[in-house]
Amino acid sequence: MSSVTVPLPVDELAVLRGRRSAKWQTYPPDVLPLTISETDFSIAEPIAEVLREAVSRSDTGYAQPAPELGSAVAGFADARWGWRVDPGLVTAVTDVSTGCAGLLRACCRPGEAVVISPPVYPPFFDWVAEVGARLIEAPLRQDGSGMWRLDLDALRDAFRARPAAYILCSPHNPVGRVHDRGELEAVVQLAHEYGVRVISNEIHAPLVLEGAAFTPLLTVPGAAEIAVSLLSASKGWNLAGLKCAAIVAGSPAMQAVVGQLPPDGRWRIGHFGVLATVAALTTGQPWLDALLATLKMRRGQLGGLITAQLPDVRWQPPQATYLAWLDCRRIGDGEQPRNVFLDRGRVALEPGPRFGTPGSGFVRLNFGTSEAVLAEAIERMASALS
Ligand SMILES: Cc1ncc(COP(=O)(O)O)c(C=O)c1O
């Protein structure tokens, strides 16, 4: 990683409010939205250029993901994590959500169980319901130092029910935890022992911050036979609206599971998404490094602001992502803290209970924004409590 010290630029609030995306259109203009996981940074220039060129050619038809997407994913995975991906085992999908739901449908019959570890990205619950599976929760636990971890005992208990699949969130949204190799080895061992398929949602993998190291699940011995991974440039480079993600398999057995996805899936992928993803993965690493350096600064800024202005809020700084999981249980339970910050402070945050019952009294704050917006948000949150 290069030692970048200049933070990535963010447009003025007036310009940000002109964005037509959900983050900026959901709340009235007096509310600061630190909600949905998209960032406020200006788009990476190599990506902007590719998109501008496509528009100038009126190149707005259907996507042609192969072979570029597979090569781009393989090149990035190797350069970033030393992970050897076979480009032929990379399958383009519309987005990570569509990929996860499709894989669940391929892995389990209605009525079979699927395990997740809340607090977790809310659609995990929806995908399980969508495919008619039964939900089993194996919640994360906090260790003595407050670090969020997979609860391997809870996972074993859940796996004893012989679920069809486990959806791993790695790194884990909303707590920002980067599971370590030992934990992932234990997950793979349990999955083998109980015959469980693992769907490893690695959408936040490019966003691992200094101080932590990402382990792609498929680099763990034995994982390739029972697991697939989902990757995307949508979080790292803020491309969620363009619709492109990738499923990576590491064995013929798991590629056969991927092969059960709808045959016309390739026509459902965003053409701009493919172009932008290939640009991000092949030429976007310097920008990503600048993003990670910027997020490290914002994380530090947030820590200082919480200490100084929000003494009733506790947190464990995330090891990845631009998402902070704030323990506001001293303020109230359920969605009460979120409501106080929104109603009295005019700051919108994600309410913790959406991430499962362990989220009662928590909020998720998106710090992928400018120093000024973050400072103003915390000031408003502090004044909402005074
Ligand atoms: C863990 C996780 N999975 C999936 C998604 C959604 O990804 P996509 O837009 O590619 O469906 C998000 C978005 O924040 C996420 O955090």
The ligand as an SDF file (V2000), in Angstrom:
LIG
                    3D

 16 16  0  0  0  0  0  0  0  0999 V2000
  -22.4640   -7.4930    3.0070 C   0  0  0  0  0  0  0  0  0  0  0  0
  -23.1830   -6.8850    1.8480 C   0  0  0  0  0  0  0  0  0  0  0  0
  -23.6840   -7.6810    0.8850 N   0  0  0  0  0  0  0  0  0  0  0  0
  -24.3220   -7.1830   -0.1770 C   0  0  0  0  0  0  0  0  0  0  0  0
  -24.5070   -5.8210   -0.3200 C   0  0  0  0  0  0  0  0  0  0  0  0
  -25.2460   -5.3310   -1.5060 C   0  0  0  0  0  0  0  0  0  0  0  0
  -24.4610   -5.5110   -2.6080 O   0  0  0  0  0  0  0  0  0  0  0  0
  -25.0340   -5.3970   -4.0710 P   0  0  0  0  0  0  0  0  0  0  0  0
  -25.4270   -3.9710   -4.2560 O   0  0  0  0  0  0  0  0  0  0  0  0
  -23.8940   -5.8240   -4.9350 O   0  0  0  0  0  0  0  0  0  0  0  0
  -26.2010   -6.3140   -4.1410 O   0  0  0  0  0  0  0  0  0  0  0  0
  -24.0010   -4.9410    0.6520 C   0  0  0  0  0  0  0  0  0  0  0  0
  -24.1880   -3.5110    0.5270 C   0  0  0  0  0  0  0  0  0  0  0  0
  -23.8910   -2.7530    1.4010 O   0  0  0  0  0  0  0  0  0  0  0  0
  -23.3170   -5.4970    1.7570 C   0  0  0  0  0  0  0  0  0  0  0  0
  -22.8010   -4.7250    2.7110 O   0  0  0  0  0  0  0  0  0  0  0  0
  1  2  1  0
  2  3  1  0
  2 15  2  0
  3  4  2  0
  4  5  1  0
  5  6  1  0
  5 12  2  0
  6  7  1  0
  7  8  1  0
  8  9  2  0
  8 10  1  0
  8 11  1  0
 12 13  1  0
 12 15  1  0
 13 14  2  0
 15 16  1  0
M  END
$$$$
